[in-house]
Amino acid sequence: MGRLVATAPCTAFGGVVEGSGEHVGQALLHERVGFLAKLSRELTSALVAARWDEASLQVLAAGVDGRGEPLPSKGWMALRRLGWQHTAALAEGVYVSDRVRRGAEEYAARTLRLAGHRRALLAAVLATWPADPHRRTGAEWEALRALLPTGVSNAEIRNRTRQVRAYLAEHGKLPAGLCELEEPPEIAAQVLLAAMDRQQVTLQRVDAGLARLRVKLPLCAAPGSGRDWAWHVLDLRLPGTVEADAVLHTPTLRPTRGGRIAVDLPHSRPLSAAPVAGHTVTVGFDWGVNTLLTGTVGRLTGRAGQARVVTDGRPLLFDATAVSAKLHRLRRHREHLAARRDHYRALADGLGSPHLAWGRLLDRAAVLEVEHARVCARIRHLNQALVWSAARWAVDQTLTLGATVIYLEDLATLETRGKRQGNARLSGQVRGTLVEAIRHLAAKAGLAVVTVPARGTSARCPQCLGPLGHHPAPDRLHVRGWAWAHCPGCHLSIDRDHAAARRIVSRGLLAQAHTTTDRTTGARTLRTTVDGTVTAVRRPKKTTRRLRRARRQAAAPPRPAGAKATPGKSRPTPARPSPVSRSQTSRRMPEVRTVPATTPTGAVKRPAGHDTQAPAHTGPVPGHGVPAPDNRPELAPAGRVRLSRGTCRRRTRAAQRTGFHHVHATEVHPLTPRFGPHHGGTRPRRARKA
């Protein structure tokens, strides 16, 4: 039994000053929270800059004070044990309470402890610096991994190697440590209320959808005494993701650029841990560029010696092509804005302040900076919506199929090597955030999430483990590509991501006994690779009329000699029409003609079944003394809604109304009873066209 901790975003739109009853609007409240965030930022920046050296980072990473006693887990208590709290000071005459200093010291301790991890990684890279920085040998990799901290991924090693390589190219020498390689980290304007006690902040839950936050805020930018501080009561609307039985914890305040106050509200609830092994039905997902997630369901049959994995062969797709294209366009627009902004700033620096065009260039750069921030916010919001939509879909598929575990590819081994455009699109995806979202939703549903090694999942055939050939399409097997996979040994022809998903399912089920759990994060992973074949189980065929008739005749009791087949029948059954007189229309003929029909006069008509669109407006131009046509629905005399002139009636399929930027995802259907015993009934199928 554990606890699931999550953070819910809330917004405070106004408050009341306790004691006087003065109502504080959104603008004034945003200003006062900004005063507190600025004071905390100044204290944290001064403390981090004063302790940004190798000796201080080494002392904090050791976790032992001068007397040999272990440091407390709370950051502000650890800094005070070391005596570092006196290095941060404000301007003369500015008064802040000890609780505000606690929050600033906690933020500084977290920043320095995170830098300690990067410092240990960089020390290992510098100690085993290779002869060729672009390629390490096997012996150099072994020496590096012997010095690395536990849990370091290949992506972190590559990033630090590239950073040191850039420093070496610029300065001609290797850096002495992290403090020489990097400047002190930039501190964000936020207030960590979790390090403060009840004399500075209190939090109370009123009902299921409302919480009340009491916090002491400064009334001016430079408070001179305690009289310049006052208690403010803020009502927070809780989102639907916060359950009624969740325990609320002290939040973090962040004033945003839009004039609002963002409240990061952590909450926790009791949670039962999912089992590590013993899974029989699972769902595995493979990462893609346009098709963000491609999954399949697998089942473990047989015993330990003869265990094998079977699947029903149905792919599960979450296609985000439209969203991926939109994000790619936004990223290119962001780079274009940044290039123009830097160009104007360079021109202004070259001209100097006495020049007449210096001010105009800086104004243009400021406008581009605002637009750049707006595009960045748009990208972040779109990524967040995409992440939670895909995570919710993956967990719903797993629950409906009766699976108990989700297997994902390990992100540490994923990197493209090829065209620059492919690298940019892959690095811009939010795979790490998506994994965390899937883990969060799966933990709430009682499911386990395990990562498996990704190397070789697309290189081998899931049916015979032979080498796969990659091609652009199933009808172009003579051309090399990446979208389609074909096995020359067993002649399996399948989508490449679908084949990789089958391999992921097989690796997870066959090696689930080797699952390891990280003690700090709770993440589960498989480092042992066990490859096995995946067999596709045929679905039960639909019974024909002849089989149903034979079953009824076999189940009916024997008829006496001379008795009629049907009681009360006086005339023989009429013969069926001959094949010549039958209609030659196929039952698979589509409902809608795909080619426009023509009239005897030669005029081309629209395809049958398409809705008519509004005719072009041929009257006077609106705006020149003529009012614009009203396209809103009007109520007809019979009580029906009549569409006026200029309105277009559109027909939308139910499967296309996803509610999120035309994301196409596989519908959620349970397994057939022959494949999984957890669900009854048959899988719903789309009705055939008459």
N, C-alpha and C positions, 0 to 999 in steps of 0.2 A: 504494500500500500504506500503510495507516494502522493505528491501534490503536483498539479499542473499549473504552472505560472505563465501568465500571458499579460500583454500590455494592450489596453484599449484606448484609442484616441478619442478624446472628448474636447469640447470647446466651451469656454466661459464667455457669455455675452454681456455680462453686467454683474453688479454686486451691490451690497449695502455696507456702509461704514457702521460698525458695531458701536453702540453707545449713543451716537448722534442720530442714527436712522437716516443719514444722507444717502440718497440713491446715486450710485456711481455708474455712469454709462459705459458703453464699450470702449469709446475713445479714451476716456480718462483712466479707466481700468488698465487698458493696454499701456498707457504712458507710465503708470505707477509700477506695473510689473516689469516694464522696461528699465525703470530706475534700479530695481532690485537685481535684475539680470546683469546690468552693467556693473554694479558694485561687485557682484560675485565673479564676474569675468575678470575684472581688474585684479582681484585677490588671487584667483587661480593662475592667471598669466604670470604674475610676479613670482609666485611660488614655483611654477614649472620652470621658468627661465633661470631662477636662482639655483635650482637643483638639476639643471640639464648638463651633467658631466658624468664621466664613466664611474667615478668613485661612488657617487650617490646612487646611481642605478645598480651598482654592484651590492651596496648595502641593502637596498630595498629588495633586490632579488634573492639575497641570502635569507631574508626573513628572520634575522636575529639582531637584537639591539646590542649596545656596547657591553652590557652585563652578561650576554650570552643567553638571554631569555627570548623565546619566540615572540614575534610581533603579532599584535591582534589582527583579526581578519578585517575589521573595519578600517578603512583607509585613513580617516581623520584621527583615529586613536593611534594608528601606527606612526603617523607623522609627528604627533605630539610626544610619543614615546621617544622618538629620535631627536626631538627638540628642533624641528624644522618649521614650526608654525610662526616663528618670529621673523622669518625672511620675507613674509608678505605684509605690506603696509599700504594704506591708502593716503590720500592727500591730507594735509594737516587741517584739523577741524571737522573732518567727516566722521560721523559716529555710526558704527554698525554693532549689533549685538554679537555675543559669542556664538549663538546658533547660526547666524549667517556665515561666520568664519568656518564653522564646522562643515557646512555645505560646500564652501569653496575648497577646503582642504580635502574633502572626500573626492571631489572632482579631480583635483591635482594628483591624489594618490592613485586613482584609477588610470589616469593618463600615463603616469610614470611606470606603473606596473605593466601596462600594455607595451610600453617601450622596452621593458626588460625582456619580453619575448622576442622582439625584433633584434635586440642586442645579442642575445644568445645565438640566434640563427645567423646573424651577420658574422659573429666571431667564428663559427664553424666554417662558413664560406671563405673567410679570409685566411684561416689556418690551413685550408686545403685548396688554395687557389690553383687552378690547373694551368698547365703550360699553354694550352689553347683555350681561351675563355669561351669560344663558341661550341666546343665539343669536349666532353670529359671522357676519359678512358674508363674501363671497368674498375681498375685499381683505384682511380681517383674517386669514383662513385662510392666504392666501399669505404674509403677513408673518410669521405664526407658524411656518410650516413652513420658512421661510428661516433661522430661528434655532435650530430644534430639532436635537438630535444625530441621527445616522443610526440607523435601526432603531427609532424611537419609534412605538408603535402609537396608534391613536385611543383605545383604552381608557385608556392612561396619561394622555393629554391630558385626557380627561373626568374622571378621578379627581383630578388636580391642580387642575383648574378648580373642581370642587366643593369641594375642601379650601380653596382660597383664598376662594371665595365664602362659606363658613361662617365663616372668620376675619374677613372683611370685615363680615359681619352682626353678629358679636359685638363687635369692637373698633372698627368704624367706619373702618378704614384698611387699606391693603394691607400685608402683611408685608415686612420688609426683605430677608429671605432664608429659607433652609431652617432655619437654627438658631433663628430667631424663630418660625417656623411650627410646628416640631416640637420635642419634647423629645429628649434623647439616647436612642438605641434601647436597648431592654431586652436584656440579655445572658443567654443561656441557660447552664445549668449543664452544660457539656460540656468535654472535654479534647481538643484537637487534637494528637494524637501525631505527626502528619506533620512538624511543625516541630522535632521533637526528634531527637537522634542516638542512637547505640548506647549511650551512657552512661546513657540514661533508658528506652529501649524497644528491643526486638528482636522480629522476627517470622519464624517458620520454618514451612514447610509439611511436615507429617509424612507424610501420604498424601493420597489423593484426597478424603477427607471429613473431615480433621482438620488443624488448624493450631495452633501453639503460640506464645503471646504472652507475652513477658517484659517486665514494666513495674515500675518502682520506685514504690511507693505509700507515703504517710505512715501511721504507726501511730497517730496521734492527730490531733485537730482543729487544734492549734497546735504543730507540730513545732519544737523549740528548736534542734536541731542535726542533723547528718547521721546520727546514731545512731537518730533517730526515723523513718528511711526504710529500707525493706527491699524486696528483689526478690521479686516474686510471679510465679509461672508459671501461666498460664491456658490451658486447652485449649478451643479454639473448634471447634464442629461446623459444617462448611461446608454450606450448602444445596445442593440439586441444580442451582441455576442457575450455580454456579461450576464451570467446566469443569476437567478434569484438567490441561490445558496453560495455564491462566490464570496470570498473574503477580500475586501478592498484594502489596498496598501497605500502608503503615502506617495503621491504622484510627483511628477517633474513638470515645471512650468517653462514654456518657451514662447516668447512673443514673436509672432510671424510678421512678415513684411506686409501682408494684407490687412493689418490692423486688428487681427484676432489673437487670442491667447490659446495656444495649443496645450492641452493637458494630457500627458502620458500617464495613464492610470493603470498600474499593475494590479492584477487580481489573481487569486489562486483558488483552487477547488480540489477536494480529495480525488485521487485517481488510483485505480488498480492497474498494476503493471501487466502488460501483455506477456505471454509465455515466449521464451526464446526459441524453443524447438517443439517438435510434435505437430507441425503444420502439414496438412494434406492438400488443401486447396489454396492457391495463391494467385496473385496477379503481378506480373512484371511489366515495367515500363522502360522504354528506350527513349533517349533524347534525340531530337531532330532540330533542324533549322526552321523550316516552315511548319511542319507537323511537330508541334512542341512535344507531345507525348504520343507514343505508339505502344500499346500494351496488348497483352494476351493473357488468358487464364490457363493455368496448368494444374494438374492433379497428380499426386504421388500415389502410385499403386504398387502392390507387391510388398515383400518384406526386405530386410536389410540386404540380403545376398542377391535378390532378384528385383530390386526396386527399379522402377522406370517411371518416366514422366509422360503423361498424355495430355492432349489439348484438343479443344473442339475446332480449332482453326479459324475462329472468328476474330478479326483484328478490332482493337479498340483505339479509335483515333480522336485526338484533340487537335484539329487543324486551325492554327492561328495565322494563316498566310496573310490575311488582310491586316491584322494588327501588326504583324512583323514588318510588312511593307510600310505601314504608317510610322512605326517607330524608326525605321531606317531613314525615311524622309525627314523626320524631325531631327535625327542626329546629324544629317548632312546640313540641314538648315542651321542647327546650332553651331557647327564648325564654321559655316560661312559667316555667321554673325560674329563669332569670336575673331576670325581673321580680319574682318573689316574694323572691328573695335581696336585690335592691336595695331592695325595700319594707321588709323587716325591718331592714336596715342604716339606712335613713332614719328608721325609728321609733326605733331605738336611739340614733341621733345626736340626735334631738329630745328624748328623755327625759333623756339624760345618765347618767353612771356611778353617781351616788348612788341612782338609782331602782331599785326591786326587780325590775322586769321587764327591766332593761337586759341582764343576763346571759342570761336566757332567750331574748331576741330574737337576741342574737349567736350563741347555740348553734344556734338554728334556721337562721340564715343560714349557719353553718358546715356543717350537714348538707346544705343545698341546694347549697352550693358543691361538696361531694364528689359529689353526684348529678349536678351539671352537668358536672363533669369526666368522669364515667363515660359520660354520653351523648355528649359530644364525642369521646371515644375510640372509642365504638361507631360514630359517623358516619365517623370517619377509617378504621377498619378495613373498613367496608362499602364505602366509596369505593375503597379500594385493591383489594379483591377484584373489584369491578365493573370497574375500569380494566384490570387484567391479564387478566380473562376476555374482555372485548371486544377487547383488542389481540391476544390469541392467536387468537381467532376470525377477525379481519380478516386476519392474516398467513397463517393456514391456508387461507382462501378464495383468497387471491392466489396462493399456491404451487400449489394444486390446479388452478386455472384456467390455469396456465401464464403468468401475467402477470409482468412485470418491474418494474413501478412502481405505486405507490399514490398517488392524487391525493386530497387533502383540502381542505376549505374553509379559508381563512385566518381565524383566530380574531380578528384585530384588527378586522374589520369586522362582527362579530356582536354585536348588542345588540337586545333587544326594547323596543318602545315601546308601552305599553298598560296592561293591568291589573297591579296590584302583585303578585298571586299568580304570574302568568307570569314576571315579572322575578325573583322570588325563586327559583322553580324553575330558571330558566335560569342564574342566577348561582351557584346551589349545585351545578351539575354540574362534574365534574372533567374538562373537555375539554382543558385544557392538559396535565394529567398523562397523559391518554389519548394525546395526540399524542406526548409523549415516550416513552411505553411502546411505541407502534407504531413509532416510529423506532428504538428500541433492538432490538426483536425483528426488524424488517425488516433492520437492518444485520447482524445475526447470520445471516440467511438470504440475504444478498446482494441485497436489494431496495432500490430507491430510493423515498423518500417526498418528495413535492413538494406544497406548498400553492398553491392557485390563488385568484384573487379571487372572493369570494362574492357580490358585488353583482349582482343581476339573475338569479341562477340559478333562482329560483322564479317570476320574473315573465314569462319568455319560454318559448315552446313549444320543446321540443328537436327537434321534427320539421319545423316550418316557421318557427321564430323569431318567431312572432306573439305578441301579448299573450295571457296565460292568464287564465282566470276561475277563481277559487277558491270552492269550494262545500263543504258539510259531507259530502256523499255523492254517488255517481254518479246516484242516483235523485232527487236534490234539487238539480237544476241551477238552479232558480229562486231559491234562497236563497244568500246570501253566507256563506262559511265559510273554512276554512283547510286542511282535511284532504285534499280532493280537487281535482284540476286538470282543467279542460276547455278545449280550444282551440276557439273558434268558427270559426276559419278552416279547419283540416284535420280538425276534429271528433275530436281525440285526447282520450281520457278515461283518466286515469292518476292514480295516487297522487302527491301533491305532492312528497314527498321523493324518490320514484323518478324523477320528471321532473327534479328538481334534480340527482340523481346522474348522469343522462345528460348534462346540461349540463356538469357538472364533468369528466366523461370527455372530452367534446368539447373543452373549453377546454385541458385538459392535453395531449392528443395533438396538437392543431393548433398549439399554441404552445410545444412542448417545446424548440425551438431557442433560445428566449429565457429558459431557466432560469438563475437566478443562485444562487450558493452563498455563504453567509456564512463569512468566513474564521475568525471566532472560534468560532462554534458549529457550523459545518458544515451548518446547516439550508438546505434548498433551497426556493426559492419562485419563483413566476411573477407578475410585475407587469404583463406585457403581456397584454391580453385579446384572444383571437382566437375569435370565435363561428362555429360551423358547425352544420349539421343532423346529426342522428343517425338513421340508418335502421335499423328493426327487421328482422332477417333471419328468414325463416320457418324453422321447424324441419322436418326431413324427415318426411313423413307415414308412418304405419305402413301397410305393404302389405296389401291386402285378399286374400281367398281367390281372387277372380276373377283378380287380377293375378298371383298366384303360380302359378295353374293355367295361365295363358297363357304365362308364362315357361317353365314345364316343357315345355309342348307345343312351344314354339318351339325349345327346346334339344334335344328328343328327335329321334333319326334318323327319316327317313320310313318308314312302315310299308308292306310289300308289299300288293298288291291281294289281298283275300280272307283276309288274316291277321287273327286275333283281337286285340282290344286288350290282353287279359290272357291270357297262356299258361295252359292248363289250366282255363280257365273254361268250365263246362258249362251253367250256368243264368243267366238274365238277372238284372240287379240289381233288387231289389224297389223299387217306387215309394215315394217319400217320403210321409209322411202329409200329408193335405190341411191347409190352414190352419185349417179348422174344428176338426180333431182335435188340433192342436198345443196345447201348454200356453201359456196367456196370461200366465204369470209373466214379468216383465221381468228381464233379467239385471242391471239396476241396482237391484233391490230391496235395501234395506239388510238387514244381518244382524240388527239389533236393532230391535224395535218401539219407536217413540218415544211411543206412547200406551198406557197400561195396558189389558190385556185384561180382560174380564168373563166370569164363569161364568154358566150358565143360571139360577142362583139370584140373580144380581145382585151377587155379591161381586166386588170389584175385586182383580185380581191384579197382581203386579209386572210391569214390562216384560220381555219375553223377553231373555235374555242377560245380565241384570244379576246380579251375585253376591249371594247371600243374606247378610244381616247377622245378627249375633247377636241373639236375642230379649232383650227387657227382663228384668231380674232381678226375679222375683216372690217369691223366698223371703225368709227373715229378713234384716234389715238387718245387714251386717257391722259389727263393732265392739261389738255387744251380746251377747257370749258366742259369736258365730259367726265363725269365721275367714273372711277375705276370699278370694274365689275366685282361684285361681292361673291366670293367663292365658298362662303360658308353654307352648310346644309340648311335648307329651309323646310319647315313643317308643312306637308301637303294637307289638303282638307280632309283626307281620309285618315289622318293620323300617322301616315308614313313619312319617312325622311326622304325628301327629293333633293337630288344633287343639281345645283343650278349650273348654268353655262360656264365652262371653263374648269370644271372639276373633273379629275381623272380618277376612275375607279381602278384600284390595283388589287391583284389577287396574290396573296402571300401564303406559302406553304407553312404548316405548323412547325415543321422541322427547321425552317429558316428563322423563326422568331426566337432567337436565342437571347436577345436582350443585351448583347455585348458585341458590337462591331462585327457582326456577321461571322462569328466563330462557329465553325462546323465541327460538331462532336458526335461521337457514336451515342445512340440512345441507350438508356439503361434498361437491360433485359436480364431476367434470371436465366440460370442454366436449365437445360432439359433434364427431366428426371433420370434419363439414362446416364448422363454425365455426372451430375451431382445430386446426392440424396437430400440436399438441404431444402430444395424448393419443389413444389408440385406444379402440375400443369405443363403446358408446352410453351415454347417461346413464341411470342406474337410475331406474325409475319405480315408483310405488306400485302394488301389485297391485289390480286391480279386484275389487269384491265380487261374489260369485256370486249 
